Amino acid sequence: MDDIFKALADPARRTLLDALRQRDGQTLQELTEHLDMTRFGVMKHLNQLEEAGLVVTHKKGRFKYHYLNAVPLQQTIDRWIEPMRAKPVARAVIDLKATLEGNTDMTKPDFVMQTFIRCTQDALWDALSNPDSMAAYHFMCDRVEGEAREGGRLSWLTPDGGTMLIQRPVKVTPKTRIEATFEPLFFGPDAAASRMAFIIEPQGDTCKLTIEHYDLPAGQEGVAEGWARLASSLKSWLETGTPIKAAM
């Protein structure tokens, strides 16, 4: 956590984070335009942000894209800010509407976030694929029904029994990767879908979890906060047995 506060202390690094918050997935050249310094200077700041976990990268061809990683910030908020508030904060449901017409080709993601969880690969896989486990840490849903298998369907249900989200896994690599649709029914039965992916990488006694989201339309960037809350709650649940549930 010291790395996070140290990274945020520099105004140039805050400018880079603000730039990525406004438009995620920028190259080094694009980010250099936000600061009055050399590419090398910007690269040094980006490296420090990467070391703090606040920026993650995705390489596509000869380009390297940089993304704001909201998970460490959310974990900081959950630990230091939320407990100090006199009243719980009601979180708005993420605003998302995109188009999915049978295209499952994962190209450049709209945003990427990562977190490291002290758990086994089996435990993390169960948390991402077992409906009972998924409901245990989700910040808004009461239960999940269905199967996390290719051709299957997962329905995320609210405490009042309504379906707020449907996911249809389109590519599943056991213990490693899940690619699925993201169908936000909280926008109505005709709401379009986008795409997402969970990627698991075991690293000693921890696992790195990467969340990627694709086909996110302009103006719907708020979905990133939902993923950050989910990742923060998942990490807490696997490491301590206690999820971080949002106030309803």
C-alpha beads as a LAMMPS data file, in Angstrom:
LAMMPS data file: protein, C-alpha beads

248 atoms
247 bonds

1 atom types
1 bond types

-500.0 500.0 xlo xhi
-500.0 500.0 ylo yhi
-500.0 500.0 zlo zhi

Masses

1 110.0

Atoms # bond

1 1 1 0.000 0.000 0.000
2 1 1 2.987 2.318 0.542
3 1 1 3.733 2.027 -3.199
4 1 1 0.219 3.249 -4.012
5 1 1 0.451 6.363 -1.852
6 1 1 3.961 7.076 -3.136
7 1 1 2.773 6.775 -6.733
8 1 1 -0.188 9.087 -6.114
9 1 1 2.008 11.717 -4.456
10 1 1 3.514 12.879 -7.761
11 1 1 1.388 15.316 -9.834
12 1 1 2.772 13.978 -13.129
13 1 1 1.676 10.450 -12.246
14 1 1 -1.735 11.732 -11.166
15 1 1 -2.022 13.448 -14.560
16 1 1 -1.305 10.145 -16.306
17 1 1 -3.935 8.370 -14.198
18 1 1 -6.456 11.124 -14.964
19 1 1 -5.696 10.728 -18.666
20 1 1 -6.342 6.989 -18.480
21 1 1 -9.493 7.558 -16.454
22 1 1 -10.780 9.779 -19.255
23 1 1 -9.705 7.363 -22.017
24 1 1 -8.299 3.963 -21.163
25 1 1 -5.940 1.984 -23.379
26 1 1 -3.508 4.717 -24.491
27 1 1 -0.029 4.201 -25.932
28 1 1 3.157 5.796 -24.597
29 1 1 3.062 8.333 -27.448
30 1 1 -0.506 9.345 -26.594
31 1 1 0.283 9.685 -22.890
32 1 1 3.388 11.774 -23.611
33 1 1 1.093 14.449 -25.050
34 1 1 -0.407 15.015 -21.583
35 1 1 2.911 16.047 -19.981
36 1 1 5.613 18.561 -20.802
37 1 1 8.469 16.068 -20.622
38 1 1 10.354 13.563 -22.756
39 1 1 9.091 10.092 -23.652
40 1 1 11.757 8.703 -21.328
41 1 1 10.436 10.793 -18.448
42 1 1 6.860 9.648 -19.074
43 1 1 8.073 6.063 -19.354
44 1 1 9.722 6.318 -15.912
45 1 1 6.463 7.545 -14.371
46 1 1 4.495 4.776 -16.081
47 1 1 6.948 2.180 -14.764
48 1 1 6.378 3.453 -11.219
49 1 1 2.613 3.285 -11.719
50 1 1 2.961 -0.278 -13.009
51 1 1 5.089 -1.248 -10.005
52 1 1 2.362 0.122 -7.723
53 1 1 -0.254 -1.881 -9.648
54 1 1 -2.148 1.236 -10.676
55 1 1 -1.451 0.731 -14.388
56 1 1 -1.453 -2.506 -16.361
57 1 1 -0.504 -2.990 -19.986
58 1 1 -1.765 -5.011 -22.921
59 1 1 0.436 -5.574 -25.978
60 1 1 -1.234 -5.920 -29.366
61 1 1 1.077 -6.169 -32.352
62 1 1 3.763 -3.494 -32.064
63 1 1 1.678 -1.306 -29.765
64 1 1 1.591 -1.390 -25.972
65 1 1 -1.615 -0.052 -24.429
66 1 1 -1.828 1.267 -20.868
67 1 1 -4.883 0.852 -18.643
68 1 1 -5.900 2.294 -15.303
69 1 1 -6.115 -0.568 -12.805
70 1 1 -8.840 0.432 -10.361
71 1 1 -8.569 -2.631 -8.115
72 1 1 -5.774 -1.357 -5.792
73 1 1 -7.595 1.969 -5.439
74 1 1 -10.831 0.188 -4.579
75 1 1 -9.044 -1.951 -2.007
76 1 1 -7.587 1.200 -0.442
77 1 1 -11.058 2.753 -0.304
78 1 1 -12.544 -0.410 1.211
79 1 1 -9.865 -0.532 3.889
80 1 1 -9.366 3.121 4.819
81 1 1 -12.347 5.185 3.665
82 1 1 -15.536 3.111 3.734
83 1 1 -15.184 2.050 7.418
84 1 1 -14.829 5.714 8.447
85 1 1 -18.079 6.843 6.877
86 1 1 -21.026 7.357 9.193
87 1 1 -23.490 5.910 6.719
88 1 1 -23.107 3.145 4.138
89 1 1 -22.869 4.277 0.536
90 1 1 -25.426 2.986 -1.913
91 1 1 -23.581 2.021 -5.111
92 1 1 -25.318 2.660 -8.396
93 1 1 -25.686 -0.291 -10.712
94 1 1 -23.177 -0.063 -13.545
95 1 1 -24.391 1.541 -16.753
96 1 1 -23.554 -0.649 -19.705
97 1 1 -25.026 -1.189 -23.157
98 1 1 -23.005 -2.667 -26.046
99 1 1 -23.422 -4.856 -29.105
100 1 1 -22.686 -8.568 -29.404
101 1 1 -23.575 -10.348 -32.628
102 1 1 -21.769 -13.648 -32.374
103 1 1 -18.264 -12.122 -32.513
104 1 1 -16.042 -13.740 -29.870
105 1 1 -12.698 -12.557 -31.282
106 1 1 -10.907 -10.894 -28.377
107 1 1 -8.997 -7.873 -29.715
108 1 1 -7.939 -4.760 -27.809
109 1 1 -9.848 -4.580 -24.488
110 1 1 -11.567 -1.373 -23.393
111 1 1 -10.108 -1.729 -19.928
112 1 1 -7.935 -4.151 -17.965
113 1 1 -7.534 -4.557 -14.216
114 1 1 -5.475 -6.940 -12.110
115 1 1 -5.202 -8.082 -8.520
116 1 1 -3.067 -10.615 -6.668
117 1 1 -4.852 -13.009 -4.314
118 1 1 -3.190 -15.244 -1.765
119 1 1 -4.915 -18.520 -2.640
120 1 1 -4.511 -21.662 -4.723
121 1 1 -5.377 -21.849 -8.392
122 1 1 -8.122 -24.354 -7.555
123 1 1 -9.671 -22.005 -4.992
124 1 1 -9.709 -19.063 -7.397
125 1 1 -11.126 -21.198 -10.196
126 1 1 -13.910 -22.418 -7.900
127 1 1 -14.689 -18.820 -6.914
128 1 1 -15.057 -17.822 -10.579
129 1 1 -16.953 -20.888 -11.808
130 1 1 -19.006 -22.296 -8.924
131 1 1 -22.400 -20.500 -8.726
132 1 1 -22.579 -20.856 -4.930
133 1 1 -19.111 -19.368 -4.508
134 1 1 -19.826 -16.587 -6.994
135 1 1 -22.894 -15.497 -5.032
136 1 1 -20.968 -15.544 -1.738
137 1 1 -18.739 -12.595 -2.638
138 1 1 -20.713 -10.677 -5.288
139 1 1 -21.334 -7.154 -4.053
140 1 1 -24.999 -6.965 -5.123
141 1 1 -26.346 -10.384 -6.129
142 1 1 -27.967 -12.798 -3.706
143 1 1 -27.466 -15.989 -5.719
144 1 1 -26.236 -17.284 -9.064
145 1 1 -27.886 -20.049 -11.077
146 1 1 -26.503 -22.045 -14.006
147 1 1 -23.178 -23.494 -15.147
148 1 1 -19.872 -21.882 -16.093
149 1 1 -19.264 -24.106 -19.124
150 1 1 -19.096 -23.414 -22.832
151 1 1 -22.646 -23.145 -24.080
152 1 1 -23.946 -22.723 -20.540
153 1 1 -25.701 -19.795 -18.917
154 1 1 -25.267 -18.009 -15.601
155 1 1 -28.042 -15.856 -14.122
156 1 1 -27.170 -13.336 -11.415
157 1 1 -30.167 -12.809 -9.109
158 1 1 -30.866 -9.946 -6.718
159 1 1 -32.301 -10.495 -3.212
160 1 1 -35.812 -9.763 -4.506
161 1 1 -35.501 -12.566 -7.081
162 1 1 -34.938 -10.391 -10.156
163 1 1 -32.290 -11.202 -12.765
164 1 1 -29.810 -8.350 -13.082
165 1 1 -27.202 -10.026 -15.274
166 1 1 -26.804 -12.995 -17.598
167 1 1 -23.466 -14.395 -18.711
168 1 1 -22.983 -17.044 -21.394
169 1 1 -19.499 -18.608 -21.329
170 1 1 -18.210 -18.880 -24.903
171 1 1 -14.688 -20.164 -24.212
172 1 1 -13.560 -21.930 -21.050
173 1 1 -10.041 -23.172 -20.351
174 1 1 -10.282 -24.955 -16.973
175 1 1 -8.407 -23.236 -14.138
176 1 1 -6.975 -20.651 -16.541
177 1 1 -9.494 -18.582 -18.508
178 1 1 -13.204 -17.832 -18.890
179 1 1 -14.547 -15.709 -21.753
180 1 1 -18.231 -14.840 -21.560
181 1 1 -20.926 -12.430 -22.650
182 1 1 -22.026 -9.643 -20.306
183 1 1 -25.777 -9.055 -20.616
184 1 1 -26.998 -6.335 -18.215
185 1 1 -30.723 -6.958 -17.801
186 1 1 -30.969 -4.109 -15.313
187 1 1 -31.279 -1.980 -18.471
188 1 1 -34.283 -3.980 -19.619
189 1 1 -34.893 -7.210 -21.567
190 1 1 -33.590 -5.728 -24.824
191 1 1 -30.286 -4.469 -23.421
192 1 1 -27.362 -5.380 -25.687
193 1 1 -24.360 -7.357 -24.479
194 1 1 -20.620 -6.847 -24.337
195 1 1 -17.805 -9.291 -23.549
196 1 1 -15.413 -10.011 -20.708
197 1 1 -12.654 -12.417 -19.698
198 1 1 -11.166 -13.739 -16.454
199 1 1 -7.517 -14.851 -16.705
200 1 1 -5.839 -16.798 -13.872
201 1 1 -2.046 -17.010 -13.542
202 1 1 -0.636 -18.898 -10.518
203 1 1 2.481 -17.281 -9.046
204 1 1 3.850 -19.216 -6.088
205 1 1 1.477 -18.970 -3.146
206 1 1 -0.623 -16.317 -4.912
207 1 1 -2.648 -16.059 -8.106
208 1 1 -2.798 -13.094 -10.450
209 1 1 -6.332 -12.419 -11.644
210 1 1 -6.768 -10.256 -14.736
211 1 1 -10.186 -8.928 -15.771
212 1 1 -10.630 -7.657 -19.320
213 1 1 -13.756 -6.052 -20.775
214 1 1 -14.436 -5.625 -24.497
215 1 1 -16.878 -3.697 -26.705
216 1 1 -17.675 -1.122 -24.034
217 1 1 -19.506 1.808 -25.676
218 1 1 -18.570 5.429 -25.069
219 1 1 -20.172 6.888 -21.980
220 1 1 -20.495 3.533 -20.197
221 1 1 -17.110 3.482 -18.471
222 1 1 -18.761 3.140 -15.043
223 1 1 -18.685 -0.637 -15.427
224 1 1 -15.041 -0.488 -14.314
225 1 1 -16.111 0.427 -10.776
226 1 1 -18.326 -2.638 -10.665
227 1 1 -15.418 -4.893 -11.638
228 1 1 -13.143 -3.199 -9.096
229 1 1 -15.694 -3.804 -6.332
230 1 1 -16.117 -7.434 -7.411
231 1 1 -12.353 -8.049 -7.447
232 1 1 -11.917 -6.389 -4.053
233 1 1 -14.707 -8.450 -2.502
234 1 1 -13.386 -11.655 -4.118
235 1 1 -9.885 -11.047 -2.735
236 1 1 -11.226 -10.364 0.754
237 1 1 -13.457 -13.457 0.650
238 1 1 -10.674 -15.809 -0.461
239 1 1 -8.063 -14.420 1.939
240 1 1 -10.180 -13.749 5.042
241 1 1 -13.487 -15.526 4.490
242 1 1 -15.367 -12.217 4.583
243 1 1 -16.638 -10.562 1.372
244 1 1 -17.142 -6.801 0.956
245 1 1 -20.798 -6.324 0.158
246 1 1 -22.180 -3.024 -1.115
247 1 1 -25.053 -1.326 0.688
248 1 1 -28.352 -1.941 -1.108

Bonds

1 1 1 2
2 1 2 3
3 1 3 4
4 1 4 5
5 1 5 6
6 1 6 7
7 1 7 8
8 1 8 9
9 1 9 10
10 1 10 11
11 1 11 12
12 1 12 13
13 1 13 14
14 1 14 15
15 1 15 16
16 1 16 17
17 1 17 18
18 1 18 19
19 1 19 20
20 1 20 21
21 1 21 22
22 1 22 23
23 1 23 24
24 1 24 25
25 1 25 26
26 1 26 27
27 1 27 28
28 1 28 29
29 1 29 30
30 1 30 31
31 1 31 32
32 1 32 33
33 1 33 34
34 1 34 35
35 1 35 36
36 1 36 37
37 1 37 38
38 1 38 39
39 1 39 40
40 1 40 41
41 1 41 42
42 1 42 43
43 1 43 44
44 1 44 45
45 1 45 46
46 1 46 47
47 1 47 48
48 1 48 49
49 1 49 50
50 1 50 51
51 1 51 52
52 1 52 53
53 1 53 54
54 1 54 55
55 1 55 56
56 1 56 57
57 1 57 58
58 1 58 59
59 1 59 60
60 1 60 61
61 1 61 62
62 1 62 63
63 1 63 64
64 1 64 65
65 1 65 66
66 1 66 67
67 1 67 68
68 1 68 69
69 1 69 70
70 1 70 71
71 1 71 72
72 1 72 73
73 1 73 74
74 1 74 75
75 1 75 76
76 1 76 77
77 1 77 78
78 1 78 79
79 1 79 80
80 1 80 81
81 1 81 82
82 1 82 83
83 1 83 84
84 1 84 85
85 1 85 86
86 1 86 87
87 1 87 88
88 1 88 89
89 1 89 90
90 1 90 91
91 1 91 92
92 1 92 93
93 1 93 94
94 1 94 95
95 1 95 96
96 1 96 97
97 1 97 98
98 1 98 99
99 1 99 100
100 1 100 101
101 1 101 102
102 1 102 103
103 1 103 104
104 1 104 105
105 1 105 106
106 1 106 107
107 1 107 108
108 1 108 109
109 1 109 110
110 1 110 111
111 1 111 112
112 1 112 113
113 1 113 114
114 1 114 115
115 1 115 116
116 1 116 117
117 1 117 118
118 1 118 119
119 1 119 120
120 1 120 121
121 1 121 122
122 1 122 123
123 1 123 124
124 1 124 125
125 1 125 126
126 1 126 127
127 1 127 128
128 1 128 129
129 1 129 130
130 1 130 131
131 1 131 132
132 1 132 133
133 1 133 134
134 1 134 135
135 1 135 136
136 1 136 137
137 1 137 138
138 1 138 139
139 1 139 140
140 1 140 141
141 1 141 142
142 1 142 143
143 1 143 144
144 1 144 145
145 1 145 146
146 1 146 147
147 1 147 148
148 1 148 149
149 1 149 150
150 1 150 151
151 1 151 152
152 1 152 153
153 1 153 154
154 1 154 155
155 1 155 156
156 1 156 157
157 1 157 158
158 1 158 159
159 1 159 160
160 1 160 161
161 1 161 162
162 1 162 163
163 1 163 164
164 1 164 165
165 1 165 166
166 1 166 167
167 1 167 168
168 1 168 169
169 1 169 170
170 1 170 171
171 1 171 172
172 1 172 173
173 1 173 174
174 1 174 175
175 1 175 176
176 1 176 177
177 1 177 178
178 1 178 179
179 1 179 180
180 1 180 181
181 1 181 182
182 1 182 183
183 1 183 184
184 1 184 185
185 1 185 186
186 1 186 187
187 1 187 188
188 1 188 189
189 1 189 190
190 1 190 191
191 1 191 192
192 1 192 193
193 1 193 194
194 1 194 195
195 1 195 196
196 1 196 197
197 1 197 198
198 1 198 199
199 1 199 200
200 1 200 201
201 1 201 202
202 1 202 203
203 1 203 204
204 1 204 205
205 1 205 206
206 1 206 207
207 1 207 208
208 1 208 209
209 1 209 210
210 1 210 211
211 1 211 212
212 1 212 213
213 1 213 214
214 1 214 215
215 1 215 216
216 1 216 217
217 1 217 218
218 1 218 219
219 1 219 220
220 1 220 221
221 1 221 222
222 1 222 223
223 1 223 224
224 1 224 225
225 1 225 226
226 1 226 227
227 1 227 228
228 1 228 229
229 1 229 230
230 1 230 231
231 1 231 232
232 1 232 233
233 1 233 234
234 1 234 235
235 1 235 236
236 1 236 237
237 1 237 238
238 1 238 239
239 1 239 240
240 1 240 241
241 1 241 242
242 1 242 243
243 1 243 244
244 1 244 245
245 1 245 246
246 1 246 247
247 1 247 248
